[in-house]
Amino acid sequence: MPRWVRFLVLLALLVMLGWVAWVVFDFPPPRLLLRYGFPPAGGPTGRHRDIEGLTYIELSAGYFRMGSHHLCERGDLLGLVDSVLGTDWGTRPEHNGTECPTRWVEIAEPFWIATTEITNRIFEDEIYDHERCAYSSEDDQPAVRVSWWSARRYCRKISEWSDFVLRLPTEEEWEYACRAGTDTEYFFGDAPDTMCEHTHHETENGSDPWDSEQKPLIVGGRKPNPWGLIYMVGNVWEWCENDGPTSNVRIFRGGGCRSGSNDCRSATRRWTVPGRRIAFLGFRPVMTLPEKP
């Protein structure tokens, strides 16, 4: 066999092995590496704006790995190879579609996100028919029992008189902001040991999750995540823009004050019909500015 043929065969084998390794070890797509570099990039640009009682920070474009294997079978190394080559040598990963398979997601455009949840006082400046509930009745507690439609109505009303667009975050934007550059189960690590420093949830005091005294705290009361966002997990769940498994339900994220630590992971997802008003479900808006001429 001519030397150049052997060279081409060896090159083809190396390329194939490299491709298998790239997929098996879930490296970022080359286009993201070329555009943003490695490790995954993105984060606060250093700019902030105060609008209608809320502080918004700008997050740059970037990418991250979305989802978790927490509820799925990870499989072993041979099983990962099986999933690429179609062989049957090991234990393949099993995906339930809720949080896994994990995937690399690009946030192609920068956006601004509120550092805290919407409070009763701020929400009622625009939505006059909002009724506070006993769980969250103070001005600076998060607005809860807010339907997805009401949250969108608030964003639309602000957008009508302003020079920017206010909206709910997509799931991708929400998790990008929550993870804040981390790939662990929580933005502070894989174990909930220090969760009480960052969030308010039902297990922090060993309390009964249905204890009537377990209520959302006023916004801004705990340590922020690495990007300066407070209560991205715990306190109250937060609506996202996205449809859920079907078009008649919507996603909410983040866990609430009566959620266990498992529900306060960065990848946790839940959904319900958009008209439902839940006692521990509120929202945190995001903002996009018009392009400069």
C-alpha positions as CSV (number, residue, x, y, z in Angstrom):
1,M,0.0,0.0,0.0
2,P,1.5,3.4,-1.0
3,R,2.6,5.6,1.9
4,W,0.2,8.3,1.0
5,V,-2.7,5.9,1.2
6,R,-1.6,4.7,4.7
7,F,-1.3,8.4,5.7
8,L,-4.9,9.1,4.5
9,V,-6.3,6.0,6.3
10,L,-4.5,7.0,9.5
11,L,-5.7,10.6,9.2
12,A,-9.3,9.3,8.7
13,L,-9.1,7.1,11.8
14,L,-7.7,10.0,13.9
15,V,-10.5,12.3,12.7
16,M,-13.1,9.6,13.5
17,L,-11.7,9.0,17.0
18,G,-11.5,12.7,17.6
19,W,-15.1,13.2,16.6
20,V,-16.2,10.3,18.8
21,A,-14.3,11.7,21.8
22,W,-15.7,15.2,21.1
23,V,-19.3,13.9,21.2
24,V,-18.7,11.4,24.1
25,F,-17.2,14.0,26.4
26,D,-19.7,16.7,25.3
27,F,-17.3,19.4,24.3
28,P,-18.8,22.6,23.1
29,P,-19.6,22.9,19.3
30,P,-16.6,24.3,17.4
31,R,-18.6,27.3,16.2
32,L,-19.1,28.4,19.9
33,L,-15.5,27.8,20.7
34,L,-14.4,29.9,17.7
35,R,-16.9,32.7,18.6
36,Y,-16.5,32.9,22.4
37,G,-13.5,30.7,23.4
38,F,-13.3,28.3,26.3
39,P,-14.4,27.9,29.0
40,P,-17.9,29.1,28.3
41,A,-18.1,32.8,28.2
42,G,-20.6,35.5,29.1
43,G,-21.6,37.5,32.1
44,P,-22.3,41.0,33.3
45,T,-21.0,43.8,31.1
46,G,-20.8,46.2,34.1
47,R,-23.7,48.3,33.0
48,H,-26.9,48.7,35.0
49,R,-30.1,50.7,34.8
50,D,-32.8,51.6,37.4
51,I,-36.3,51.5,35.9
52,E,-39.6,51.7,37.8
53,G,-38.0,50.6,41.1
54,L,-36.0,47.7,39.7
55,T,-32.3,47.5,39.0
56,Y,-31.4,45.7,35.7
57,I,-27.9,44.5,34.8
58,E,-26.8,43.7,31.3
59,L,-25.5,40.2,30.5
60,S,-23.4,39.8,27.4
61,A,-23.8,37.2,24.7
62,G,-22.2,33.8,25.5
63,Y,-22.9,30.1,25.9
64,F,-23.4,27.5,28.5
65,R,-24.5,23.9,29.0
66,M,-28.2,23.7,29.9
67,G,-29.8,21.0,31.9
68,S,-28.7,18.3,34.3
69,H,-28.3,14.6,34.6
70,H,-29.7,14.7,38.1
71,L,-32.9,12.9,37.1
72,C,-31.4,10.7,34.4
73,E,-29.1,7.8,34.1
74,R,-25.7,9.1,33.2
75,G,-24.4,5.8,31.7
76,D,-20.8,4.7,31.6
77,L,-18.0,5.6,29.1
78,L,-18.8,2.6,26.9
79,G,-22.4,3.5,26.9
80,L,-21.6,7.0,25.7
81,V,-19.6,5.4,22.9
82,D,-22.6,3.2,22.2
83,S,-24.9,6.2,21.8
84,V,-22.6,7.6,19.1
85,L,-21.6,4.4,17.2
86,G,-24.8,2.5,17.7
87,T,-23.1,-0.4,19.5
88,D,-24.1,-2.3,22.6
89,W,-21.0,-2.5,24.8
90,G,-22.0,-0.6,27.9
91,T,-24.7,1.2,29.9
92,R,-26.2,3.9,27.7
93,P,-27.4,7.2,29.3
94,E,-31.2,7.4,29.7
95,H,-32.9,10.8,29.1
96,N,-36.4,11.7,30.3
97,G,-36.6,14.9,28.4
98,T,-37.2,17.1,31.5
99,E,-33.7,18.2,32.3
100,C,-31.7,16.0,30.1
101,P,-30.1,15.4,27.7
102,T,-27.9,18.4,28.5
103,R,-27.1,20.6,25.6
104,W,-24.9,23.6,24.7
105,V,-27.0,26.7,24.3
106,E,-25.9,30.0,22.8
107,I,-27.2,33.3,24.1
108,A,-26.7,35.2,20.8
109,E,-27.8,38.6,22.0
110,P,-27.1,40.6,25.2
111,F,-30.1,41.3,27.5
112,W,-30.8,43.0,30.7
113,I,-32.3,41.2,33.7
114,A,-33.8,42.4,36.9
115,T,-31.6,41.7,39.9
116,T,-34.7,40.8,42.0
117,E,-38.2,39.6,41.6
118,I,-41.0,42.0,40.9
119,T,-42.5,43.2,44.2
120,N,-46.1,43.9,45.1
121,R,-45.6,47.7,45.1
122,I,-43.8,47.7,41.7
123,F,-46.3,45.3,40.1
124,E,-49.3,47.3,41.3
125,D,-48.0,50.5,39.8
126,E,-49.2,49.1,36.5
127,I,-51.6,46.2,37.3
128,Y,-54.2,47.9,39.5
129,D,-56.4,44.8,40.0
130,H,-53.6,42.7,41.6
131,E,-54.8,41.1,44.9
132,R,-52.2,40.4,47.5
133,C,-52.4,37.2,49.4
134,A,-51.6,36.4,53.0
135,Y,-48.3,34.7,52.1
136,S,-46.9,37.8,50.5
137,S,-48.7,41.0,51.5
138,E,-46.0,43.5,52.1
139,D,-44.9,46.1,49.6
140,D,-41.4,44.7,49.2
141,Q,-42.3,41.1,49.2
142,P,-42.5,39.5,45.7
143,A,-45.8,39.7,43.8
144,V,-47.3,36.2,43.8
145,R,-50.5,34.6,42.6
146,V,-49.6,36.3,39.3
147,S,-50.6,34.4,36.1
148,W,-48.4,34.2,33.1
149,W,-50.9,36.4,31.3
150,S,-50.7,39.0,34.0
151,A,-46.9,39.0,34.0
152,R,-46.9,39.6,30.3
153,R,-49.5,42.3,30.7
154,Y,-47.2,44.1,33.1
155,C,-44.3,43.9,30.6
156,R,-46.4,45.1,27.8
157,K,-47.7,48.1,29.7
158,I,-44.1,49.2,30.6
159,S,-43.0,48.7,27.0
160,E,-45.8,50.9,25.6
161,W,-44.4,54.1,27.1
162,S,-40.7,53.3,27.2
163,D,-37.9,53.2,24.7
164,F,-37.2,49.5,25.4
165,V,-38.9,46.1,25.3
166,L,-39.8,44.5,28.6
167,R,-40.7,40.8,28.6
168,L,-40.4,37.5,30.4
169,P,-37.1,35.6,30.0
170,T,-36.8,32.6,27.9
171,E,-35.8,29.4,29.7
172,E,-32.4,29.6,28.1
173,E,-31.9,33.2,29.3
174,W,-33.2,32.3,32.8
175,E,-30.8,29.4,33.3
176,Y,-27.9,31.2,31.8
177,A,-28.4,34.0,34.3
178,C,-29.1,31.6,37.2
179,R,-26.0,29.4,36.6
180,A,-23.8,32.5,36.3
181,G,-21.0,30.7,34.5
182,T,-21.2,27.5,36.6
183,D,-21.9,23.9,35.5
184,T,-22.8,22.5,39.0
185,E,-26.2,21.5,40.3
186,Y,-26.4,24.9,42.1
187,F,-24.6,28.0,41.3
188,F,-22.7,27.6,44.6
189,G,-21.7,23.9,44.0
190,D,-23.1,20.4,43.7
191,A,-24.3,20.1,47.3
192,P,-26.9,22.3,49.1
193,D,-24.7,22.9,52.1
194,T,-24.5,26.7,51.7
195,M,-28.0,27.2,50.2
196,C,-29.3,29.2,53.2
197,E,-26.7,31.9,52.4
198,H,-28.3,32.5,49.0
199,T,-31.9,31.4,49.1
200,H,-35.0,31.0,51.2
201,H,-36.5,27.5,51.0
202,E,-38.5,25.0,53.1
203,T,-35.6,22.9,54.4
204,E,-33.4,25.7,55.7
205,N,-34.9,25.6,59.2
206,G,-36.1,22.0,59.1
207,S,-39.6,23.3,58.7
208,D,-42.7,21.7,57.5
209,P,-43.1,22.8,53.8
210,W,-46.8,23.6,54.4
211,D,-46.1,25.6,57.6
212,S,-48.2,28.7,57.3
213,E,-45.3,30.7,58.7
214,Q,-43.1,29.8,55.7
215,K,-43.6,32.8,53.5
216,P,-41.5,34.6,50.8
217,L,-39.0,37.2,52.2
218,I,-38.7,40.7,51.0
219,V,-36.6,40.8,47.8
220,G,-32.8,41.3,48.0
221,G,-32.3,39.7,51.4
222,R,-29.7,37.1,50.7
223,K,-26.3,36.8,48.9
224,P,-26.5,37.1,45.1
225,N,-25.2,34.6,42.6
226,P,-21.8,35.3,41.0
227,W,-23.4,37.7,38.5
228,G,-25.2,39.8,41.1
229,L,-28.7,38.3,40.9
230,I,-30.6,37.7,44.1
231,Y,-33.0,34.8,44.8
232,M,-32.6,33.2,41.3
233,V,-33.5,30.1,43.3
234,G,-35.8,29.9,46.3
235,N,-38.2,32.5,47.7
236,V,-40.7,32.3,44.7
237,W,-40.8,30.4,41.5
238,E,-40.5,32.6,38.3
239,W,-42.4,32.5,35.1
240,C,-40.5,32.1,31.8
241,E,-41.8,32.9,28.3
242,N,-41.5,29.4,26.9
243,D,-44.2,26.8,26.2
244,G,-43.8,23.6,28.2
245,P,-44.3,20.0,26.9
246,T,-47.4,21.2,25.1
247,S,-48.5,24.6,23.8
248,N,-51.1,25.1,26.5
249,V,-48.7,25.1,29.4
250,R,-45.9,27.5,30.4
251,I,-42.6,27.0,32.1
252,F,-41.6,28.3,35.6
253,R,-38.2,27.9,37.2
254,G,-36.2,28.4,40.4
255,G,-38.0,26.9,43.4
256,G,-39.8,28.8,46.1
257,C,-39.9,29.2,49.9
258,R,-41.7,25.9,50.3
259,S,-39.5,24.0,47.9
260,G,-36.9,21.4,48.9
261,S,-33.3,21.8,47.9
262,N,-33.9,19.5,44.9
263,D,-36.3,22.0,43.4
264,C,-33.8,24.9,43.9
265,R,-31.3,23.5,41.4
266,S,-30.3,25.5,38.4
267,A,-31.9,23.0,36.0
268,T,-35.2,22.4,37.8
269,R,-38.2,22.9,35.5
270,R,-42.0,22.9,36.2
271,W,-45.0,23.9,34.1
272,T,-48.7,24.7,34.4
273,V,-51.4,26.4,32.4
274,P,-50.7,30.2,31.8
275,G,-53.9,31.4,33.6
276,R,-53.1,29.7,36.9
277,R,-52.3,31.8,39.9
278,I,-50.0,30.0,42.4
279,A,-49.3,31.3,45.9
280,F,-45.5,31.1,45.4
281,L,-45.1,31.9,41.7
282,G,-44.0,35.4,40.5
283,F,-41.7,36.7,37.9
284,R,-38.5,38.6,37.1
285,P,-38.5,40.6,33.8
286,V,-35.8,41.0,31.3
287,M,-35.3,44.0,28.9
288,T,-33.9,44.5,25.5
289,L,-32.8,47.9,24.2
290,P,-33.4,49.1,20.6
291,E,-30.4,48.8,18.3
292,K,-28.5,52.1,17.8
293,P,-28.9,53.6,14.4
